[in-house]
């Protein structure tokens, strides 16, 4: 699945959204470590990252060659400032209509429209891949993200009051959301 689009951010800057490629391994790994250290709303902490550059490059290569999964990068001034992707829930008949969505954007670029654009791009790619349901899980306290997902059409279908156990905030409630494509 291929994707490539240039958008204009709220501050007037250009941002390119495209498939992450094998050659982006180091930059994506650096962005992962940055974004996962800037917020307590993502699944892992930077010290829990199990990928090295070679593994990250291989992951990006596999996603760029996949027909039903994708990993996108957001690039501003030749720097990867965010990533987002869709991943199959499974290949078995009963779940192959579902995909999971994940996203992260560097704090410096919050509020400029990158999150919305990456979300819309992943929705478009999920639909093109034949999925009929896109799913995500978000920390209930992450009001900006919850609001963005609701504006995109996602609806809540459940909560887990102890979904995350944050090193700094203790237990965090998780909201499960889904979008019919």
KAHUFEN-V880947 format. One record per residue. N is the residue number from 1. RES is the residue in three letters. SS is DSSP state (2 for helix, 1 for strand, 0 for the rest). D_LAST is the distance of its C-alpha to the last C-alpha in Angstrom with 2 decimals. Layout:
BEGIN
n:N res:RES ss:SS d_last:D_LAST
n:N res:RES ss:SS d_last:D_LAST
END
This chain:
BEGIN
n:1 res:UNK ss:0 d_last:17.19
n:2 res:UNK ss:0 d_last:18.78
n:3 res:UNK ss:0 d_last:18.03
n:4 res:UNK ss:1 d_last:20.74
n:5 res:UNK ss:1 d_last:20.77
n:6 res:UNK ss:1 d_last:23.42
n:7 res:UNK ss:1 d_last:22.76
n:8 res:UNK ss:1 d_last:25.48
n:9 res:UNK ss:0 d_last:25.62
n:10 res:UNK ss:0 d_last:26.92
n:11 res:UNK ss:0 d_last:30.32
n:12 res:UNK ss:0 d_last:30.42
n:13 res:UNK ss:0 d_last:30.13
n:14 res:UNK ss:1 d_last:28.08
n:15 res:UNK ss:1 d_last:25.46
n:16 res:UNK ss:1 d_last:24.23
n:17 res:UNK ss:1 d_last:20.93
n:18 res:UNK ss:1 d_last:21.28
n:19 res:UNK ss:1 d_last:21.11
n:20 res:UNK ss:0 d_last:23.55
n:21 res:UNK ss:0 d_last:26.40
n:22 res:UNK ss:2 d_last:29.22
n:23 res:UNK ss:2 d_last:31.62
n:24 res:UNK ss:2 d_last:29.61
n:25 res:UNK ss:2 d_last:30.46
n:26 res:UNK ss:2 d_last:33.09
n:27 res:UNK ss:2 d_last:31.29
n:28 res:UNK ss:2 d_last:28.07
n:29 res:UNK ss:2 d_last:30.33
n:30 res:UNK ss:2 d_last:32.23
n:31 res:UNK ss:2 d_last:29.11
n:32 res:UNK ss:2 d_last:27.96
n:33 res:UNK ss:2 d_last:31.41
n:34 res:UNK ss:2 d_last:31.52
n:35 res:UNK ss:2 d_last:28.21
n:36 res:UNK ss:2 d_last:28.72
n:37 res:UNK ss:2 d_last:32.18
n:38 res:UNK ss:2 d_last:31.24
n:39 res:UNK ss:0 d_last:29.13
n:40 res:UNK ss:0 d_last:29.23
n:41 res:UNK ss:0 d_last:25.48
n:42 res:UNK ss:0 d_last:24.54
n:43 res:UNK ss:0 d_last:24.92
n:44 res:UNK ss:0 d_last:28.14
n:45 res:UNK ss:0 d_last:31.29
n:46 res:UNK ss:2 d_last:32.63
n:47 res:UNK ss:2 d_last:35.41
n:48 res:UNK ss:2 d_last:32.98
n:49 res:UNK ss:0 d_last:31.46
n:50 res:UNK ss:0 d_last:32.34
n:51 res:UNK ss:0 d_last:31.63
n:52 res:UNK ss:0 d_last:34.35
n:53 res:UNK ss:2 d_last:33.97
n:54 res:UNK ss:2 d_last:34.20
n:55 res:UNK ss:2 d_last:31.49
n:56 res:UNK ss:2 d_last:29.16
n:57 res:UNK ss:2 d_last:29.91
n:58 res:UNK ss:2 d_last:29.22
n:59 res:UNK ss:2 d_last:25.85
n:60 res:UNK ss:2 d_last:24.87
n:61 res:UNK ss:2 d_last:26.31
n:62 res:UNK ss:2 d_last:24.32
n:63 res:UNK ss:2 d_last:20.99
n:64 res:UNK ss:2 d_last:22.03
n:65 res:UNK ss:2 d_last:22.77
n:66 res:UNK ss:0 d_last:19.71
n:67 res:UNK ss:0 d_last:17.36
n:68 res:UNK ss:0 d_last:14.44
n:69 res:UNK ss:0 d_last:15.41
n:70 res:UNK ss:1 d_last:16.51
n:71 res:UNK ss:1 d_last:18.78
n:72 res:UNK ss:1 d_last:19.09
n:73 res:UNK ss:1 d_last:22.21
n:74 res:UNK ss:1 d_last:23.04
n:75 res:UNK ss:1 d_last:26.57
n:76 res:UNK ss:1 d_last:28.98
n:77 res:UNK ss:0 d_last:32.56
n:78 res:UNK ss:0 d_last:32.15
n:79 res:UNK ss:1 d_last:31.16
n:80 res:UNK ss:1 d_last:27.95
n:81 res:UNK ss:1 d_last:27.01
n:82 res:UNK ss:1 d_last:23.59
n:83 res:UNK ss:1 d_last:21.19
n:84 res:UNK ss:1 d_last:17.59
n:85 res:UNK ss:1 d_last:15.78
n:86 res:UNK ss:1 d_last:13.30
n:87 res:UNK ss:1 d_last:15.01
n:88 res:UNK ss:1 d_last:14.44
n:89 res:UNK ss:0 d_last:15.23
n:90 res:UNK ss:0 d_last:17.43
n:91 res:UNK ss:0 d_last:18.34
n:92 res:UNK ss:0 d_last:19.41
n:93 res:UNK ss:0 d_last:17.90
n:94 res:UNK ss:0 d_last:16.98
n:95 res:UNK ss:0 d_last:14.85
n:96 res:UNK ss:0 d_last:13.81
n:97 res:UNK ss:0 d_last:10.20
n:98 res:UNK ss:1 d_last:10.02
n:99 res:UNK ss:1 d_last:10.68
n:100 res:UNK ss:1 d_last:12.67
n:101 res:UNK ss:1 d_last:12.90
n:102 res:UNK ss:1 d_last:16.41
n:103 res:UNK ss:1 d_last:18.23
n:104 res:UNK ss:1 d_last:21.83
n:105 res:UNK ss:1 d_last:23.76
n:106 res:UNK ss:0 d_last:27.55
n:107 res:UNK ss:2 d_last:28.98
n:108 res:UNK ss:2 d_last:30.93
n:109 res:UNK ss:2 d_last:27.74
n:110 res:UNK ss:0 d_last:26.00
n:111 res:UNK ss:0 d_last:25.34
n:112 res:UNK ss:0 d_last:25.23
n:113 res:UNK ss:0 d_last:21.51
n:114 res:UNK ss:2 d_last:20.97
n:115 res:UNK ss:2 d_last:18.68
n:116 res:UNK ss:2 d_last:16.46
n:117 res:UNK ss:2 d_last:16.59
n:118 res:UNK ss:2 d_last:15.94
n:119 res:UNK ss:2 d_last:12.90
n:120 res:UNK ss:2 d_last:11.49
n:121 res:UNK ss:2 d_last:12.71
n:122 res:UNK ss:2 d_last:11.15
n:123 res:UNK ss:2 d_last:7.60
n:124 res:UNK ss:2 d_last:8.75
n:125 res:UNK ss:2 d_last:10.45
n:126 res:UNK ss:2 d_last:7.95
n:127 res:UNK ss:2 d_last:6.01
n:128 res:UNK ss:2 d_last:9.71
n:129 res:UNK ss:0 d_last:10.78
n:130 res:UNK ss:0 d_last:9.01
n:131 res:UNK ss:0 d_last:7.19
n:132 res:UNK ss:0 d_last:4.87
n:133 res:UNK ss:1 d_last:5.72
n:134 res:UNK ss:1 d_last:7.17
n:135 res:UNK ss:1 d_last:10.54
n:136 res:UNK ss:1 d_last:13.61
n:137 res:UNK ss:1 d_last:17.08
n:138 res:UNK ss:1 d_last:19.13
n:139 res:UNK ss:1 d_last:22.79
n:140 res:UNK ss:0 d_last:23.25
n:141 res:UNK ss:0 d_last:26.01
n:142 res:UNK ss:0 d_last:23.87
n:143 res:UNK ss:2 d_last:23.37
n:144 res:UNK ss:2 d_last:22.39
n:145 res:UNK ss:2 d_last:19.44
n:146 res:UNK ss:2 d_last:18.38
n:147 res:UNK ss:2 d_last:18.69
n:148 res:UNK ss:2 d_last:16.72
n:149 res:UNK ss:2 d_last:13.72
n:150 res:UNK ss:2 d_last:14.06
n:151 res:UNK ss:2 d_last:14.39
n:152 res:UNK ss:2 d_last:11.11
n:153 res:UNK ss:0 d_last:9.48
n:154 res:UNK ss:0 d_last:9.91
n:155 res:UNK ss:1 d_last:12.11
n:156 res:UNK ss:1 d_last:15.07
n:157 res:UNK ss:1 d_last:15.63
n:158 res:UNK ss:1 d_last:18.95
n:159 res:UNK ss:1 d_last:21.70
n:160 res:UNK ss:1 d_last:24.25
n:161 res:UNK ss:1 d_last:27.42
n:162 res:UNK ss:1 d_last:28.88
n:163 res:UNK ss:1 d_last:25.86
n:164 res:UNK ss:1 d_last:27.65
n:165 res:UNK ss:1 d_last:31.40
n:166 res:UNK ss:1 d_last:32.16
n:167 res:UNK ss:0 d_last:35.49
n:168 res:UNK ss:0 d_last:36.21
n:169 res:UNK ss:0 d_last:34.41
n:170 res:UNK ss:1 d_last:34.56
n:171 res:UNK ss:1 d_last:31.74
n:172 res:UNK ss:1 d_last:28.46
n:173 res:UNK ss:1 d_last:25.95
n:174 res:UNK ss:1 d_last:22.41
n:175 res:UNK ss:1 d_last:19.32
n:176 res:UNK ss:1 d_last:16.43
n:177 res:UNK ss:1 d_last:13.07
n:178 res:UNK ss:1 d_last:9.51
n:179 res:UNK ss:1 d_last:6.12
n:180 res:UNK ss:1 d_last:3.78
n:181 res:UNK ss:0 d_last:0.00
END
